[in-house]
Amino acid sequence: MSKFLFLEYPKCSTCQKAKKWLEENGIDFEDRHIVEHNPTETELKKWIAQSKLPIKSFFNTSGMLYKSMELKDKLPQMNEDEQIKLLASNGMLVKRPLIIGKQIVLAGFKPTQWEDLKS
């Protein structure tokens, strides 16, 4: 089994940069298309808990779907289970890329944070 699970949308330029970074740094990962195989509620609950990040950081707040659904105004009225169910309903709502390992969950690509993947 690969060391990391990498969830990406192949047309996303940030995902392409992240994938190139992983390859250049010799990081072993399994690639998963975030829309064709979007994260399940169970996976999201586990990853959010593991990341210790607020659930909002798992939403693709710059995405067109997020904006068209007016989620900026709706999310504060939703409980965590409702938000997770919404995230699991469409991979385009999920911040990408996501990298998941035994000890680490990162949403978005920030090379300085990703340095931890090398250890």
PyMOL commands that set and color helices and strands:
alter all, ss='L'
color gray80, all
select helices_A, chain A and resi 13-24+41-51+55-58+64-68+71-77+80-89+91-93+111-118
alter helices_A, ss='H'
color red, helices_A
select strands_A, chain A and resi 4-8+29-33+98-100+105-107
alter strands_A, ss='S'
color yellow, strands_A
deselect
rebuild
show_as cartoon
